[in-house]
Amino acid sequence: MNNEVKPTWRLAWGLWWRMFLISLGISAVVGLIIFLVMLIAGVSLLQPFFAEPWAF
């Protein structure tokens, strides 16, 4: 059995879209993690200022 895959534009576009979607998903997950870490860090840094509003 000789099963040969011929490179075509359809194959190239399919591989490109697959690579694009995978990298987009990885970027979204990493971005979400960074956003959550920054949100938690910001809230923990600002918490002493909001604990006693009359301290201003």
Jmol script that loads the backbone (N, CA, C; Angstrom):
load data "model"
ATOM      1  N   MET A   1       0.833  -1.185   0.000  1.00  0.00           N
ATOM      2  CA  MET A   1       0.000   0.000   0.000  1.00  0.00           C
ATOM      3  C   MET A   1       0.874   1.243   0.000  1.00  0.00           C
ATOM      4  N   ASN A   2       0.705   2.053  -0.997  1.00  0.00           N
ATOM      5  CA  ASN A   2       1.454   3.293  -1.105  1.00  0.00           C
ATOM      6  C   ASN A   2       0.485   4.454  -0.921  1.00  0.00           C
ATOM      7  N   ASN A   3       0.452   4.986   0.294  1.00  0.00           N
ATOM      8  CA  ASN A   3      -0.479   6.064   0.609  1.00  0.00           C
ATOM      9  C   ASN A   3       0.318   7.366   0.661  1.00  0.00           C
ATOM     10  N   GLU A   4       0.269   8.163  -0.383  1.00  0.00           N
ATOM     11  CA  GLU A   4       1.057   9.378  -0.477  1.00  0.00           C
ATOM     12  C   GLU A   4       0.148  10.595  -0.293  1.00  0.00           C
ATOM     13  N   VAL A   5       0.574  11.512   0.563  1.00  0.00           N
ATOM     14  CA  VAL A   5      -0.181  12.736   0.805  1.00  0.00           C
ATOM     15  C   VAL A   5       0.413  13.828  -0.078  1.00  0.00           C
ATOM     16  N   LYS A   6      -0.414  14.370  -0.938  1.00  0.00           N
ATOM     17  CA  LYS A   6       0.046  15.424  -1.834  1.00  0.00           C
ATOM     18  C   LYS A   6      -0.205  16.786  -1.187  1.00  0.00           C
ATOM     19  N   PRO A   7       0.804  17.611  -1.084  1.00  0.00           N
ATOM     20  CA  PRO A   7       0.599  18.942  -0.482  1.00  0.00           C
ATOM     21  C   PRO A   7      -0.258  19.820  -1.392  1.00  0.00           C
ATOM     22  N   THR A   8      -1.349  20.280  -0.853  1.00  0.00           N
ATOM     23  CA  THR A   8      -2.258  21.153  -1.593  1.00  0.00           C
ATOM     24  C   THR A   8      -2.527  22.397  -0.748  1.00  0.00           C
ATOM     25  N   TRP A   9      -3.156  23.395  -1.364  1.00  0.00           N
ATOM     26  CA  TRP A   9      -3.503  24.607  -0.623  1.00  0.00           C
ATOM     27  C   TRP A   9      -4.531  24.302   0.453  1.00  0.00           C
ATOM     28  N   ARG A  10      -5.419  23.352   0.200  1.00  0.00           N
ATOM     29  CA  ARG A  10      -6.416  22.981   1.209  1.00  0.00           C
ATOM     30  C   ARG A  10      -5.734  22.398   2.447  1.00  0.00           C
ATOM     31  N   LEU A  11      -4.737  21.560   2.225  1.00  0.00           N
ATOM     32  CA  LEU A  11      -3.990  20.992   3.339  1.00  0.00           C
ATOM     33  C   LEU A  11      -3.214  22.082   4.074  1.00  0.00           C
ATOM     34  N   ALA A  12      -2.608  22.993   3.325  1.00  0.00           N
ATOM     35  CA  ALA A  12      -1.839  24.069   3.945  1.00  0.00           C
ATOM     36  C   ALA A  12      -2.737  24.969   4.788  1.00  0.00           C
ATOM     37  N   TRP A  13      -3.906  25.337   4.264  1.00  0.00           N
ATOM     38  CA  TRP A  13      -4.836  26.173   5.028  1.00  0.00           C
ATOM     39  C   TRP A  13      -5.345  25.442   6.258  1.00  0.00           C
ATOM     40  N   GLY A  14      -5.613  24.161   6.121  1.00  0.00           N
ATOM     41  CA  GLY A  14      -6.078  23.376   7.270  1.00  0.00           C
ATOM     42  C   GLY A  14      -5.030  23.327   8.369  1.00  0.00           C
ATOM     43  N   LEU A  15      -3.779  23.107   7.984  1.00  0.00           N
ATOM     44  CA  LEU A  15      -2.706  23.083   8.980  1.00  0.00           C
ATOM     45  C   LEU A  15      -2.496  24.458   9.596  1.00  0.00           C
ATOM     46  N   TRP A  16      -2.609  25.507   8.787  1.00  0.00           N
ATOM     47  CA  TRP A  16      -2.427  26.860   9.308  1.00  0.00           C
ATOM     48  C   TRP A  16      -3.508  27.207  10.320  1.00  0.00           C
ATOM     49  N   TRP A  17      -4.779  26.904   9.986  1.00  0.00           N
ATOM     50  CA  TRP A  17      -5.873  27.201  10.907  1.00  0.00           C
ATOM     51  C   TRP A  17      -5.740  26.402  12.195  1.00  0.00           C
ATOM     52  N   ARG A  18      -5.325  25.152  12.075  1.00  0.00           N
ATOM     53  CA  ARG A  18      -5.156  24.327  13.271  1.00  0.00           C
ATOM     54  C   ARG A  18      -4.064  24.917  14.154  1.00  0.00           C
ATOM     55  N   MET A  19      -2.937  25.307  13.563  1.00  0.00           N
ATOM     56  CA  MET A  19      -1.853  25.914  14.325  1.00  0.00           C
ATOM     57  C   MET A  19      -2.310  27.242  14.949  1.00  0.00           C
ATOM     58  N   PHE A  20      -3.052  28.035  14.181  1.00  0.00           N
ATOM     59  CA  PHE A  20      -3.547  29.321  14.680  1.00  0.00           C
ATOM     60  C   PHE A  20      -4.481  29.137  15.866  1.00  0.00           C
ATOM     61  N   LEU A  21      -5.412  28.209  15.767  1.00  0.00           N
ATOM     62  CA  LEU A  21      -6.380  28.005  16.843  1.00  0.00           C
ATOM     63  C   LEU A  21      -5.726  27.434  18.094  1.00  0.00           C
ATOM     64  N   ILE A  22      -4.768  26.539  17.931  1.00  0.00           N
ATOM     65  CA  ILE A  22      -4.068  25.988  19.087  1.00  0.00           C
ATOM     66  C   ILE A  22      -3.265  27.081  19.783  1.00  0.00           C
ATOM     67  N   SER A  23      -2.544  27.897  19.005  1.00  0.00           N
ATOM     68  CA  SER A  23      -1.760  28.965  19.627  1.00  0.00           C
ATOM     69  C   SER A  23      -2.668  30.023  20.252  1.00  0.00           C
ATOM     70  N   LEU A  24      -3.819  30.279  19.652  1.00  0.00           N
ATOM     71  CA  LEU A  24      -4.769  31.221  20.239  1.00  0.00           C
ATOM     72  C   LEU A  24      -5.303  30.693  21.570  1.00  0.00           C
ATOM     73  N   GLY A  25      -5.603  29.422  21.623  1.00  0.00           N
ATOM     74  CA  GLY A  25      -6.076  28.822  22.871  1.00  0.00           C
ATOM     75  C   GLY A  25      -5.026  28.855  23.962  1.00  0.00           C
ATOM     76  N   ILE A  26      -3.778  28.550  23.606  1.00  0.00           N
ATOM     77  CA  ILE A  26      -2.705  28.587  24.592  1.00  0.00           C
ATOM     78  C   ILE A  26      -2.494  30.018  25.082  1.00  0.00           C
ATOM     79  N   SER A  27      -2.540  30.984  24.168  1.00  0.00           N
ATOM     80  CA  SER A  27      -2.379  32.391  24.558  1.00  0.00           C
ATOM     81  C   SER A  27      -3.512  32.838  25.471  1.00  0.00           C
ATOM     82  N   ALA A  28      -4.724  32.383  25.199  1.00  0.00           N
ATOM     83  CA  ALA A  28      -5.866  32.760  26.037  1.00  0.00           C
ATOM     84  C   ALA A  28      -5.714  32.187  27.444  1.00  0.00           C
ATOM     85  N   VAL A  29      -5.259  30.959  27.558  1.00  0.00           N
ATOM     86  CA  VAL A  29      -5.082  30.346  28.879  1.00  0.00           C
ATOM     87  C   VAL A  29      -3.977  31.061  29.654  1.00  0.00           C
ATOM     88  N   VAL A  30      -2.855  31.331  28.995  1.00  0.00           N
ATOM     89  CA  VAL A  30      -1.751  32.026  29.662  1.00  0.00           C
ATOM     90  C   VAL A  30      -2.181  33.441  30.050  1.00  0.00           C
ATOM     91  N   GLY A  31      -2.893  34.131  29.157  1.00  0.00           N
ATOM     92  CA  GLY A  31      -3.380  35.473  29.466  1.00  0.00           C
ATOM     93  C   GLY A  31      -4.354  35.477  30.638  1.00  0.00           C
ATOM     94  N   LEU A  32      -5.218  34.481  30.704  1.00  0.00           N
ATOM     95  CA  LEU A  32      -6.162  34.388  31.817  1.00  0.00           C
ATOM     96  C   LEU A  32      -5.430  34.156  33.136  1.00  0.00           C
ATOM     97  N   ILE A  33      -4.418  33.306  33.112  1.00  0.00           N
ATOM     98  CA  ILE A  33      -3.644  33.055  34.326  1.00  0.00           C
ATOM     99  C   ILE A  33      -2.935  34.327  34.770  1.00  0.00           C
ATOM    100  N   ILE A  34      -2.324  35.037  33.838  1.00  0.00           N
ATOM    101  CA  ILE A  34      -1.632  36.284  34.185  1.00  0.00           C
ATOM    102  C   ILE A  34      -2.624  37.318  34.710  1.00  0.00           C
ATOM    103  N   PHE A  35      -3.796  37.418  34.080  1.00  0.00           N
ATOM    104  CA  PHE A  35      -4.823  38.360  34.540  1.00  0.00           C
ATOM    105  C   PHE A  35      -5.272  38.034  35.959  1.00  0.00           C
ATOM    106  N   LEU A  36      -5.502  36.765  36.251  1.00  0.00           N
ATOM    107  CA  LEU A  36      -5.951  36.380  37.587  1.00  0.00           C
ATOM    108  C   LEU A  36      -4.867  36.630  38.632  1.00  0.00           C
ATOM    109  N   VAL A  37      -3.619  36.351  38.289  1.00  0.00           N
ATOM    110  CA  VAL A  37      -2.529  36.609  39.233  1.00  0.00           C
ATOM    111  C   VAL A  37      -2.417  38.106  39.513  1.00  0.00           C
ATOM    112  N   MET A  38      -2.506  38.926  38.460  1.00  0.00           N
ATOM    113  CA  MET A  38      -2.420  40.366  38.658  1.00  0.00           C
ATOM    114  C   MET A  38      -3.627  40.887  39.444  1.00  0.00           C
ATOM    115  N   LEU A  39      -4.797  40.321  39.199  1.00  0.00           N
ATOM    116  CA  LEU A  39      -5.997  40.734  39.934  1.00  0.00           C
ATOM    117  C   LEU A  39      -5.868  40.410  41.416  1.00  0.00           C
ATOM    118  N   ILE A  40      -5.410  39.208  41.728  1.00  0.00           N
ATOM    119  CA  ILE A  40      -5.243  38.810  43.125  1.00  0.00           C
ATOM    120  C   ILE A  40      -4.157  39.659  43.794  1.00  0.00           C
ATOM    121  N   ALA A  41      -3.057  39.908  43.068  1.00  0.00           N
ATOM    122  CA  ALA A  41      -1.984  40.733  43.631  1.00  0.00           C
ATOM    123  C   ALA A  41      -2.475  42.159  43.869  1.00  0.00           C
ATOM    124  N   GLY A  42      -3.233  42.708  42.933  1.00  0.00           N
ATOM    125  CA  GLY A  42      -3.751  44.062  43.092  1.00  0.00           C
ATOM    126  C   GLY A  42      -4.725  44.175  44.249  1.00  0.00           C
ATOM    127  N   VAL A  43      -5.584  43.199  44.386  1.00  0.00           N
ATOM    128  CA  VAL A  43      -6.552  43.234  45.487  1.00  0.00           C
ATOM    129  C   VAL A  43      -5.832  43.091  46.824  1.00  0.00           C
ATOM    130  N   SER A  44      -4.831  42.220  46.871  1.00  0.00           N
ATOM    131  CA  SER A  44      -4.121  42.038  48.141  1.00  0.00           C
ATOM    132  C   SER A  44      -3.281  43.258  48.489  1.00  0.00           C
ATOM    133  N   LEU A  45      -2.777  43.988  47.483  1.00  0.00           N
ATOM    134  CA  LEU A  45      -2.012  45.192  47.771  1.00  0.00           C
ATOM    135  C   LEU A  45      -2.902  46.360  48.175  1.00  0.00           C
ATOM    136  N   LEU A  46      -4.119  46.411  47.642  1.00  0.00           N
ATOM    137  CA  LEU A  46      -5.030  47.520  47.950  1.00  0.00           C
ATOM    138  C   LEU A  46      -5.914  47.251  49.165  1.00  0.00           C
ATOM    139  N   GLN A  47      -5.919  46.024  49.641  1.00  0.00           N
ATOM    140  CA  GLN A  47      -6.813  45.675  50.742  1.00  0.00           C
ATOM    141  C   GLN A  47      -6.580  46.512  51.997  1.00  0.00           C
ATOM    142  N   PRO A  48      -5.347  46.804  52.407  1.00  0.00           N
ATOM    143  CA  PRO A  48      -5.187  47.634  53.618  1.00  0.00           C
ATOM    144  C   PRO A  48      -5.803  49.026  53.484  1.00  0.00           C
ATOM    145  N   PHE A  49      -5.847  49.571  52.283  1.00  0.00           N
ATOM    146  CA  PHE A  49      -6.424  50.900  52.100  1.00  0.00           C
ATOM    147  C   PHE A  49      -7.942  50.873  52.211  1.00  0.00           C
ATOM    148  N   PHE A  50      -8.559  49.758  51.842  1.00  0.00           N
ATOM    149  CA  PHE A  50     -10.011  49.666  51.911  1.00  0.00           C
ATOM    150  C   PHE A  50     -10.508  49.063  53.205  1.00  0.00           C
ATOM    151  N   ALA A  51      -9.613  48.553  54.018  1.00  0.00           N
ATOM    152  CA  ALA A  51     -10.035  47.960  55.288  1.00  0.00           C
ATOM    153  C   ALA A  51     -10.516  49.048  56.265  1.00  0.00           C
ATOM    154  N   GLU A  52      -9.829  50.199  56.258  1.00  0.00           N
ATOM    155  CA  GLU A  52     -10.226  51.315  57.113  1.00  0.00           C
ATOM    156  C   GLU A  52     -10.383  52.566  56.247  1.00  0.00           C
ATOM    157  N   PRO A  53     -11.585  52.841  55.758  1.00  0.00           N
ATOM    158  CA  PRO A  53     -11.764  53.976  54.850  1.00  0.00           C
ATOM    159  C   PRO A  53     -11.482  55.328  55.510  1.00  0.00           C
ATOM    160  N   TRP A  54     -11.541  55.424  56.829  1.00  0.00           N
ATOM    161  CA  TRP A  54     -11.292  56.703  57.499  1.00  0.00           C
ATOM    162  C   TRP A  54      -9.783  56.974  57.658  1.00  0.00           C
ATOM    163  N   ALA A  55      -8.933  56.020  57.259  1.00  0.00           N
ATOM    164  CA  ALA A  55      -7.484  56.187  57.421  1.00  0.00           C
ATOM    165  C   ALA A  55      -6.934  57.174  56.392  1.00  0.00           C
ATOM    166  N   PHE A  56      -7.703  57.512  55.359  1.00  0.00           N
ATOM    167  CA  PHE A  56      -7.210  58.479  54.373  1.00  0.00           C
ATOM    168  C   PHE A  56      -7.144  59.812  55.024  1.00  0.00           C
TER     169      PHE A  56
END
end "model"
wireframe off; spacefill off
backbone 0.3
color backbone group
